[in-house]
Amino acid sequence: MKIALAQINYHIGHFESNQRKMLAQVEAAKEQGADLVCFAELAVCGYPPRDFLEFEGFMAECRKVIDVLADAARGIAVVVGAPASNPVPEGKRLFNAAWFLHEGKVIARREKALLPTYDVFDEYRYFEPATEFEVVEWGGKRIALTICEDIWDVPTGDVSDEDFDPMYTFRPLDRLREQQPDFILNLSASPFSFEQAQTRMDILKANAKRYELPLFYVNHVGAQTELIFDGGSAVLDSQGRVYDEMPYFKEGLAIYDLNDIKQNPRDQERPKQKMALVHDALLCGIRDYFQKLGFSSAIIGLSGGIDSALTTVLAAEALGVNQVRVLLMPSRFSSDHSVSDSIELAENLGIRYDILPIHKPYDAFVQTLHPLFENRSFDLAEENMQSRCRGLMLMALSNKFGHILLNTTNKSEMAVGYGTLYGDLAGGLSILGDVYKTEVFSLAKWINQDVEIIPRNIIEKPPSAELRPDQKDTDSLPEYDLLDRILYQYIEKQRDPQMIIRQGFDEKVVRRVIRLVNINEFKRHQTAPVLRVSTKAFGMGRRMPIVARYLS
């Protein structure tokens, strides 16, 4: 049996586009002699469809695409993910299903049993879990057809069943193994994080070894707002060796002969280097956000700092240099090198830049507000007014010319609230909001490894908001190396203050940092969607109350 894996960039709710792409891959797979072509979890509608699933018309469109694919499945079988109606009145009204299509008909349907409801996932909000398990018999083979999370609750590495802490009460493949399947087929929608690529491969290896079966895994590729899917569809033999791993962040079709996988073992696992993956993920996130929304050009406030510089480089690479415009908006507190470094970067990239000092609008605001400020001394109010002047100018050009304003705030700043609402926190998309400051430096150096694109001075000078004389970030925050390590323990590892302090961190610093994170939740609720590249990003995957007092 020859099995094709179709790794596609879907668009949520764009049924015409998704159908067109899948039909093209069905024909390509047929021409290349495949017996079966597989598409990813909820491929028909895109993942995650969220509350669109509550619309009857949305479900009707899903079914239309299923019917079209079934008609195309002549001389070849098609396996595709799509929602399905639950005929039983009790429980949720839908299943997350894998549809098996052949010769114009639906010959089988299998539902997802393990519904993730953690981090960015909320599938139990919409779907009823499967309770019955049966292999699909087709082409003389018995197929263990599963969907994403159904294969994730297994111990990996040297962890035994006894030492493993399962999230669910059973494993679907334990039930299916009793029916002696010939191979496992998994339709997935597994979003990217820089740790996920290796974790996912460990999970696939663990399943192939545990059940001693070849495993075919097909994943989404492309971005859906903040969620980025990296692809990495793969085939493993019954010993857990990676027979092939498809490219990351690229669409593609690959065909595999089941007999060849059994008879000719090989190991084709791809290397997974953190900065390369993060770089490609951010490019994917930018491109798809613009393309899927129908926008083409971006505008960025270029300050002379490393965050705006890195954002600009990524935008230029993702969209093209002619689609990126930057504003240099110096104030009386801006250093000369902030302007000169920004000009050098813009010229290195070949992008348009304009210098628009904010002295006049800032002075006008100060003069207008002077009677109401009651002769109080210069403080945070005046600092933030400068940032909001810049935000006003950037948004004016965004409105006038249809540019999307890209936010440049990094994860460290966003975590502790080191940013101005309606000023430097403005934007339609946050590029670096899930990249810690120390990682920003690492990514900038990685980009510069062959050619100096980002001027060295931008990378080496002390970070500063330049909103008052001789200001440095460390006036308000711990050194970033220390700050980021504490933030990582609190945000990604979800460790409380005492646990972090026991690791050797200063108690006063730890409690101050955690308090800053918690009291600034209100800011994060008002910022742009953040491209997710870590295991715990701000946004849909980290849900914290604003008015809570815990740890604040």
N, C-alpha and C positions, 0 to 999 in steps of 0.2 A: 504494500500500500504506500502511495506517495501522498504526503501531507504538506500542504502549503500554509505558511503563517503569513498573514497580511498585517503589517504594522503600519497603521494609518493615523493621520492627524484629523480627528473628527472635530465637528463644530456643534456645540450644544444647540439643539432645536433647529439646525439647518438641515432638514431632512433631504432636500434636493441634493445638496453637496455631498452629504454622507452616502446617500444612495449611489450617486454617480461614481464616487471613489470606489465603493465596494463592487459595483458592477464591473468596473474596469479591471479590478483585481481578480474577480471571478473569471473573466475572459482570459486574462494573462495566465492564471493558474491552469486553466483548461488547455490553453495552447502549449504549455510546458509539461503537459502530461500528468498533472496532479489528479488524484482521485477525490481529494477532500481539501477544501480551503476554509481556514478558520479566521474569524474576526474577533475582536476583543469584547470584553464585558460592556453591556449597554451601548454597543457600537452604533446601533440604529439611531439613537437619540443623542449620543454624547454623554460624557460623565464629568461631573455629577449633575443630573438634570434638576435636582432639588424639587421645589414646589411646582414646577411645570408638570410633574407627575400627577398633580391633583386636577388638571384640566382634562376633560373628556376629549376635547379636540386633539390634544397632544398625544393621547393614547391611540386615537384613531389614525393619526399620521404614522405612528410607530407600526401599526398593523398593516398599513398600506405598503410600507417599505418591506416588511416581512413577505407580503404576497408577491411583490416584484422580485425579490431575491429568490423566492421559491420557484418562480417561473424561470428564472435564469439558471437554476440549479439542475440543468439537464446535461447528462454526461459527466456530471461532477456533483458532489455533495457540498453543502454550505453549512457551516456552523457559525452562528452569530448571536451576540448578546443583545437582548431587548427586554423591556418590561412586559409582563403578562398578567392578565386578569386572574384573580383568585375566585373560582366559582363558589367557594364555600362562604356563606354569609358571615360566619364568625372569623375574627382576625382581620388583618390588614387586607385591603382590597387588591393589592398587587403582589406579584412575585418578581424578583430579579432573576431572569431566566436565560438559559442557553437554548436556542432553537436549532434543531437539526433538520435541514431542508434537502429534499431530493426529488427530482422529476416532477416539479410543480406542487409538491405536497410538504406539509409538516409531518415528518415521520417520527419525530420524538421531541420532547421538551423536558429539560431538567432545570430544577430551581435551586437557587443558592440557599444553603442551610445556615451558614455562619455569617451573620449580618453585623459588621463592625459599627459600633456606636462609641467612638472615641476619637480624640484629636480632630482631624478634618472630616471624619466620617459620621454620618447620621442615617444609616440605611434602615434601621429599625423604625424610624419615623414613617417610612413609606411601605416597607415590604414585610410580608409574612415569610418566616423561615420554612424551608422544606423539612418534611419529617419522613419522607419515603425516599429510598435510594435504590436505583436500578441502573445497571450498565446499559449502554446503547449498543445493540447488536447491528452491525452494518459491514458489508464488504467482507464477511467472513471473520471479522474481528469483534472483540468485546471491549468497548471504550468506557473508561471511567471518566465521565464528563463532569468537570467541576468548574466553579467560578471563584476566582480570586481568593478571598479569605478562607474558603473551604480547605485550602492546603497550608494555611499559615500557622496553625496551632500545633506545631511539632517541635520537639527539642532539636537543637542544632549543635554542631561541634561534638564535644565530649560529654554533653549533658545527657543523663539517662532519663528514662520515663519517670523513675522514682524521684529524681531531683528537679524535674521540670514542673513549673507552676502554670497549668493550662488556663486559658481564658474561658474556654467553653467546656461543656460537660461531655462532649463526644467529638469524634473526628469522622467526617463523611467518608474518607477513604478507608477507614477501618471497616465500615459497613460494606463498601463496594469491593474490598479485597476478597470477601467471602464468595463473590461471584466470579472470581478468577479472570479479571480483565487482562487484556493484552498490552494496553498502554494507558497512560493518564493524559488527558487533554484539559488544560486550564485556561479559561478566558479571564483576563485580568484587566483591572484599571488601578495600577499601582503608581501613585505619584512619587515624584523625585524628592529625595533629600541626599546630601552628599554621603550619608551613611547607608542609604537605602539600597544602592546598587549592589553593594557587597552583602548586606543583610538578605536581600531578595535571593541572591545566588546561593547563599548558605541554606535558605529555606528550600529552594528547589533541589539542591543536592540531598538534603535530609529526606525529602519525600521520595526521591528516586531510590535512595538506598533502603529506606524503611520498607517500601513496598516492592522493591526489586523489580521495578517496571520502568521502561522508557517514559519520559515526560516531555510533553510539548506544551510550551507556555507562550501565550501571545498577549502583548501589552499595548496600551495606548502610547502614542507619541504626540507631543505638542502641548501647548498651554491653554488652560481654561481660566482666565483671569489670574488669580494668585496661584492656582495649582498647576504644576508643570509635570508632564509625563515624559519620561526619558526613553521609552521603548525598551531596548534590551531584551526583546523576545528571545527565547532560548529553547534548545533541545538538549536533553540529557539522556544518557543511556542508563541501564538498570543498575549500574554500579555507582551512579552519581557523577560520572565524568561529563564534562560540558562538550557535547558533540559540536555545538555551534552556538554562538551568541550574536544576535543581530546588532547592527550599529545603534549607538545612542543618539537621540535627537534627530533621527532621519527616518522618513517613511521608506518602506521597502517590502518586497515579497521574496520569500525564500522557500524552497521546496526540498523536502527530505524524504528519503526512502527508508521505510521502517526496517527493512531487511539489512540495509547498509549500516544503519545505526547499531544493529545487533552484531553484525559480523566484522565491522571495521572500526573499533574504538579509537577515539582521539580526544584531545583536550584543547579546545579552542576558546577558552575563557579570555575575555578582554581585560586589559589592565584598567584599574579604576583609580585615577589620580585626582585628588580632591579639587585643586584649583582649576584643572582642566574641565572637570565636570561642572563646577559652579559657574565658570565662565560660559560654557555652552548652554547651561540651564538658563542663565540670565538673558542671553541672546534670544533663546527660544521664547522666553516669557515676554520680552519686549516685542518681538516680531509678531507673535500671535495676538497680543493685546491690540496692536494697531491694525493688523490685517482683518481680524474677526470683527472689529468694531467699525471698519471702513475708514480709518484715519491713516495718514501717511507721514506727517511731519511732527517733530518734537521741538520743544523749547526748554532750555535749561538755564538757571541762574548760575553762572560760572564765577566762583568766588576767589579762586586761587588756592583753595583747599583740596585735599585729596579726594574727598567724597564727591564733590561736583565734577572733579577731573575724571574720576573713574566712571561715573555715570555718563559723562559726555562721550568717553571712548567707547563704552558699550553701546550707547545709542547710535553712534556713527557707524559702528560695525554692523549692528542689527538692521538699521534702516537705510544706510547710505549717507555719505557726507552731505549730499545736497538736501537731505531731509531733516537736518539738525541745525538749529539756530541757537546761539547762546547770547545772553546779556551779561555784560560786566557792569556792575552797579556799585562803584566805590562810594564810601562815605568819608567823612573827615577822619575816621579812625582806621581806614584801610591803609595798609602798608603799600609802598611802591611796588614791591615784588608781587603782591596779590594781582595787580593789573598786568605786570610784565609776564609773570608766569602763566596767567590765563591767555594772554595773547600768543605766547609761544606754543601753548598746547593747541589753541585753535588753528594756528598756522601749520603745526605739525600734521593736524588732521585734515586741513583744507576746508574747514567749515566757516560759515558766516558768523561773525561776531560784531556786536555793537556795544559801545561804551556809553552808558547812560547814568551819570552821577545822580545820587539821590539827595544832594545837599538842599536843593530848592524845595522839593516836596516835603522833605523832613522838616526843614525850618518853618515851612508854612503850617504844618501840623502842630509844631511846638508853639508857634505864635498863636494859632487858633485856640489851643488848649490852655495857654498860659493863665488866663483868668480863672480857670477851673482847677489848676494844679496847686493853687494856694501857696505859691513860692516854695514849694517843697524841692529838695535837692534832686539832682540827676540820679535816677535809679533804673530798675528793671523796666519801668514804663517807657522811658526814652530809648532804652536798648531795643525793646521789642517793636517800637514804632519804626525803627530803621528796617528791621526784617519785614514788617508789614508793608512798608513802602515798596520794597523789592517784590513782595508777593503781588501787590497791586499792579505793578508794571508788567510782570510776567503774565498775569492773568488777562490784562488788557490786550497784550499781543496774542495770547492764546485765543481770545474771543474774536479779535479782528481778523486773524489769518487762519484760524482753524487748527493751530498747533495744540498738541497735548503737552501740558506741563509735566515734566518728570520730576518727581521728588527725589532728593539726594540724601536724605537723612539715613544714617547707618543704624544698625540694631542697638548698639551701645547707647547712642543718643536717644533713640526712641524708647528704650527701656527705662531710662532715668528721667525722661521728660526734658532733655536738654535741647529744646527747640521751641519755636514760637508758633502757636496756632494762628492760622490765616497769614502766616509769614513763610518761614522756611519749611514748615510742615505742609504747605499747600502742594497740590499736584493731583494728577489723574491716576498715577501709578507710582508706587514706591519701588525703586530698583534695588536699593541696598538695605531696606528695612529688616532683612533677615540675615545680614552680613555684619558680624561684629567688627569694630574698628580695627582690631589687630588683623582680622581676615581681610579687611579692605587694603591694608598695607601689603599683605601677602599677595593678594590678587593683582595689585598694581605692579609689584615687582615681577610677578609671573608674566604679565602682559609686556613688560619691558625687557624680558630676558634676551631677546634677539636685537631689537631696535628700541632706542629710547623714545617712546611716544609721549609718555607722561614726564614732563621735565623733572629732573632729579630733585630740584629744590622743593617742588610740591610734596614729594615723598619724605624728604628729610627734615623740613622745617617743623617746629612744634605746632600742633593744631590750635587754631584760634577762631572764635566767632567774629572777632574784630568789631565789637559793638561798644567798646570803651577803650581808653588808652592802655596799651601794653597788655591786653587781655590774653590769657592762655586758658585752654580747656581745663588744665590741672588746677586753675584757681578755684574751680567749682566741683571738680570730680577727682577721684583717685587716678593714678596713672592707668592708662588703658589696659596694659598687660594685667594688672591686678583687678581692675574693674571687670574685664571680660571673663576672667576665671571665676569670679564670684557670680556674675550674671549667668554663666553657663550652668553652674551648679544649681542655681535657683530656678531658672527658666526651663532649660532642657532636662535636667535631672530631677527637678521638682523636690529639692531637698530644703528642709526648713533651716532657720538660722543656726540652731544648735548643731546640726549635722555639719554645716559648712564651717562653723567655728572650730569644731573638733578636727577638721582637716588642717588646722594651723593658721587660718586667717584671723586677723585682728577683729575682736568682737565689735568694737565701735564702728569700724568700717563696714563690716557685714550688715549690721543693723541699719546703718544709714543708707546703704545701697538698696537693701530690700524695701525700706520705707519709701525711697524715691520711686522704685518700680511701682509700688502699690498705689501711691497717691497720684500718680500720673496716668492711671488707667483712663481717665476722662479724655486725655489728649489722644490716646491711641484709638479711641472709639470714633474720633473725628478725622482721622487721617486716611490717606489713599490706601487701596488694596496693596498688600505687600507680596512681592514675588517670594514664594516659599522655597528655600533651598536647605533648610535644616529640619531636624526632627520635631522642633517645636517653634513655630513662627507665630508672630503676633497676628491676630485676625481670627478666622473661623476655627482654627485649631487650638486656640488658647482663650477660654471663655471665663473671664473674671468679672465680678461685680464692681461697679464704680464706687458705691457708697460704703463698702465693707470697711471694718476696722481691724480685721485679722492681720497681724504682722505689720501694721502701719504705725 
